[in-house]
Amino acid sequence: MSAGTRTVSVGAEIELSAREARGVALAAQGLGLGRRRPNGRIDARRLRRAIDDVGLLQLDSVNVLCRSHYMPLFSRLGPYPRATLDRLASHADTAAGAATRAGRDRALFEYWGHEASLLPVELQPLLRWRMARAEKFAEKPARLLAAEKPELLQSVLRTVGERGPVRAAELATPVRRPKNPWYNWSEAKIALDYLFFAGLVCADHRVRFERRYDLPERVLPKAVLDAPTPPEDEAQRQLLLIAAARLGVATEPDLGDYFRLPRKESKARLTELVEAGALDPARVEGWSAPAYVTAGRLPAPVREARALLTPFDPLVWSRPRTERVFGFRHRIELYTPAAKRVHGYYVLPFLLGDGLVARIDVKSDRAAGVLRVLGAFAEPGADPGAVAVQLADELRLLARWLDLEDVSVAGKGDLAGKLAKAVTSAQEPPHTHTAGQVHQP
């Protein structure tokens, strides 16, 4: 962790004000560390430090702004070369690029951490218990197929071994057509999903976000494969401790949700960690549930931060925690009919100081080279003028990082007018390149 820490008495209950808890949560996530974002080159080493701050990067297929796993690092570091993260994860824009990069510098692998995620390869042994329980925890279509057609799983596994890395479309099998259109996949795709969950195949690389599957021994570092498998209870305790360090202060549901542990097991492991003195109890002003902190260490609270956050950022991905810590009610409206959306399709909370002060509905218009803000909304109690100036700077920074020349602000939302004016008049921050023309539609 890169945040500063303060020493606390082991075993004693910690008391925190609501504001202290917010500051601790920000520090634990590598946000607002009392220093500017890096001005110089951001290399793989810096990226790995930022990834360690969050523990994992959640993957999501929505690409209206950019792929979601890129954004948490931008939120913490500012503009960085996305190609560096691609190398760490063996992602590529073309098959040719993947062929030359897959396996090189691999620091991350794909698996179910908090949903589908990029995780440090060192965590793979801590997740083997989940792989061993695929018949219980995999998605329902995959579990049903595994039970009904085990011979198909073996056939797909043999094919991957003979031809890998392969994509699902290369394995021709009948298409299942269940009621849920999200699972209107070929049986090969469903089989691969089960094998992936079970750890019998890995994502060797992605091309244009499509997985290429291969055997673990051809994907993961030998040191990782040779690492001993910890007992299930010990692995779960280690995952809870990782979560505790990255949340700063958290309730039991917060901690278990970070790596999506079964609730009953999360409660049992938490009790064991408290009894062993690895976690200390805490009481937070305004929280109805007990909280916990890493024993003897508490991130020094921070007050100053500025970042746009993807809905899948670890700071805000838990809606109940976000409301409890920041008083910010956040609902993802991606799958809500357009006429029923309150704030928009892809809405980013805006962090300023130690609070979430606004939200914007945003998209990348790549054809026009424009970052479009479709709606902008201030939170109650925020100073719209001050927020608009800071948000305008952050939007210009984001646009340049995404290779977009302009920022355009539409009229929806109570912050839109002031934001449009601030975007038009804002000067380029000193740590970015020269801005393109910024306009209001």
JOVEN-V689860 format. One record per backbone hydrogen bond with DSSP energy under -1.0 kcal/mol. NH is the residue of the N-H (numbers start at 0). CO is the residue of the C=O. If there is no record, write none. Layout:
BEGIN
NH_CO + NH_CO
END
This chain:
BEGIN
5_297 + 11_8 + 13_280 + 15_282 + 20_16 + 21_17 + 22_18 + 23_19 + 24_20 + 25_21 + 26_22 + 27_23 + 28_24 + 29_26 + 30_25 + 46_42 + 47_43 + 48_44 + 49_45 + 50_46 + 51_47 + 52_48 + 53_49 + 54_50 + 56_117 + 58_115 + 69_66 + 73_69 + 74_70 + 75_71 + 76_72 + 77_73 + 83_80 + 85_81 + 86_82 + 87_83 + 88_84 + 89_85 + 90_85 + 91_205 + 97_93 + 98_94 + 99_95 + 100_96 + 101_97 + 103_100 + 106_87 + 107_87 + 108_118 + 110_116 + 112_110 + 112_114 + 116_110 + 117_56 + 118_108 + 120_106 + 122_119 + 123_120 + 126_123 + 130_126 + 131_127 + 132_129 + 133_130 + 135_132 + 136_132 + 137_133 + 142_138 + 143_139 + 144_140 + 145_141 + 146_142 + 147_143 + 148_144 + 152_148 + 153_149 + 154_150 + 155_151 + 156_152 + 157_153 + 158_154 + 159_155 + 160_156 + 161_157 + 162_158 + 163_159 + 165_212 + 169_166 + 170_167 + 175_184 + 182_179 + 183_180 + 184_182 + 186_173 + 189_185 + 190_186 + 191_187 + 192_188 + 193_189 + 194_190 + 195_191 + 196_192 + 197_193 + 198_195 + 199_194 + 200_194 + 201_213 + 203_201 + 203_211 + 204_211 + 205_89 + 206_209 + 207_91 + 209_206 + 211_204 + 212_165 + 213_201 + 217_214 + 218_215 + 219_215 + 224_220 + 225_221 + 234_230 + 235_231 + 236_232 + 237_233 + 238_234 + 239_235 + 240_236 + 241_237 + 242_238 + 243_239 + 244_240 + 245_241 + 246_242 + 247_243 + 248_246 + 249_291 + 254_250 + 255_251 + 256_252 + 257_253 + 260_255 + 265_261 + 266_262 + 267_263 + 268_264 + 269_265 + 270_266 + 271_267 + 272_268 + 273_269 + 274_270 + 275_271 + 276_273 + 277_272 + 278_272 + 279_292 + 281_290 + 282_13 + 284_15 + 286_283 + 290_281 + 291_249 + 292_279 + 294_277 + 296_293 + 297_5 + 299_3 + 306_350 + 308_348 + 312_309 + 315_312 + 316_312 + 321_317 + 322_318 + 323_319 + 324_320 + 325_321 + 326_322 + 327_321 + 335_332 + 339_336 + 340_337 + 347_359 + 349_357 + 350_306 + 351_354 + 352_304 + 354_351 + 356_349 + 358_376 + 359_347 + 360_374 + 361_345 + 362_371 + 363_63 + 364_369 + 365_363 + 368_364 + 369_364 + 370_405 + 371_362 + 372_407 + 373_360 + 374_360 + 375_411 + 376_358 + 378_356 + 381_378 + 386_382 + 387_383 + 388_384 + 389_385 + 390_386 + 391_387 + 392_388 + 393_389 + 394_390 + 395_391 + 396_392 + 397_393 + 398_394 + 399_395 + 400_396 + 401_397 + 402_399 + 403_398 + 404_368 + 405_368 + 407_370 + 409_372 + 414_375 + 418_414 + 419_415 + 420_416 + 421_417 + 422_418 + 423_419 + 424_420 + 425_421 + 431_428 + 438_406
END
